[in-house]
Amino acid sequence: MAGKVDAVHLEVHDASLHDVLAALQERFNLRYRTVDALEARMTGVFDGPLRRVVARLLNGHDYAMQVSADGLDILVLAAQSPSAAVVAVVTPANVARPPLTAAELKHYESGHLR
């Protein structure tokens, strides 16, 4: 592991997620809490700002991350189940909305679609 908060280089070889987060906690101002054992094994190379590296490490887990001037505070809830459904999809505000279909236009003009 090397780098600063804005440029982390992390190489992981068959380590548990718990061990990886503990090592990041020792090196950087990162705090994490969890109810999960975080036993998932991982191998890989992770580069980038600390918050992005942590987000990549936690891919497949439900978590919340608070980024502040003091560092990162992470709450890891649990691993996502393979059958988990997407609850919400965020669309950037600057993305153009597709044109209405003829049926949607008819409903909109009659006041049923807002």
N, C-alpha and C positions, 0 to 999 in steps of 0.2 A: 504494500500500500504506500502510495506517495502522493504528494501534491498538497494544494491548499483547498479551501472550501469551494472555490469557483473552478477548480481544475483537479479533480481527483482521478487517480489511476489506481484501479483495484484489480488484482488477479486472484481468483478464487479457484481452489482445486479440491473438490470433494469435501466441502465444509458445510456444516449445518447453517441455516439462515440465522439461528440464534448466535452462533460463533462469529459470523460475519458482522452482524449488527453490534455485537459486543466490542469487536475490534474497532469499528467505526466510532463507537461511543468513546472509547479510550483516546482515539486520535483527534476527533473533532468534537465540537460542541453539539452533540446529538444525544437526545434522550429518547428512549423508547419504552413502552409498556405493552404488555400482551397477556392474553389469557390462554394463548396457544403455546405449545411447546416449541414451535418453530424448528422442527426436526428435519424439514425438507433439505435434502443434500443438493448442492449446486456447484457448478464449475463454469468459469467464464472470465472474461476480461470486461471490465466496466470502466468507462472513461466519461468525464463530464463534470458539471457542477454537482455538488454533494446531493442536492435534492433530487436531481434526475437519476443519479446512481442508485439512491435509495428507492426511488419509484420503480426502477427496473428490477431491483432485487425483490421488491414486494409484488411484482407482477404475479397475479393469481391469488392474491390475498385481499381481503377487505381491510382497508386501513384509512386513517385520517392523518394528515400531516399539517402541522402549523409551522410556517416559516416566519422567523422574526430576526431582528438584529442580533438577538442572543444565540441563535442557532436553530436547530430543528427539534421539534417535539412530535413524536410519532406514536399513535395508538394503533396497534395491529390487532384486529378483531379475530379473524380466522381465515383459513384457506377457503377459497371459493369452491363450491361443489361443481362438478362438471356440468350438471344440469341447471345451474343458476341462470336465470333469465336477466336480461338487461332491464333495469328499472327505469332509467332515464337516459336519453341521448341529448347531448348539448350541441346545438347548432350555433355557430358564431353569428352574431347579428349582422355582419357585413355580407353574408351569403345571400345571393338573390333567391327569392322564392320562385319555385317553378310555376309556370302559368296554370291557371285553373282549367280543369277539363270542362267539357260542355255541360255535364251533369252538375259539377260544382258551381259553375257560373249560373245555371238555372236556379239552384238552391240559394245562392248568394243574392241573386236579384229578387227572389221571393222573400228574402229576409230570414231564411233558415240557417244559413252558414255565415258566421261572423269571423 
